[in-house]
Amino acid sequence: MIPVILAGLAIGGVLVVAFWDEIIDWLNDFIPKVEEAFRDIAHGAQVLGERIKTNYVAIKHKLFYQENNKWIEKTTTREVEESEVPPHIREKVMKQKKAADLTGELAPMLLN
């Protein structure tokens, strides 16, 4: 078994040496793409709930991130019937005259 593992390591080492320049070129192309993809990752998030009309609640999800050295706020809103909102969240939303911050209540659900 050990000779097979050693032979595999030797072949792998030879391949790495033989294709070293191609590996470096690939990494040089790949790393900027990864950096670009991670550039738009959110630096902050907030979830708000607000009663918008009889029997309807607006749930807003806000993301904050930087793009080209400018802060961007991206908001997604979904209207749902009150009956679809969990009772403890619905109660908090109904008590507020303006949008209620639901980030603390929903963060544990979103992180699981």
Buried (B, 14 or more C-beta within 10 A) or exposed (E): EEEEEEEEEEEEEEEEEEEEEEEEEEEEEEEEEEEEEEEEEEEEBBBBBBBEEEEBBBBBBBBEBEEEEEEEEEEEEEEEEBEEBEEEBBEBBEEEEEBBBBBEBBEEEEEE
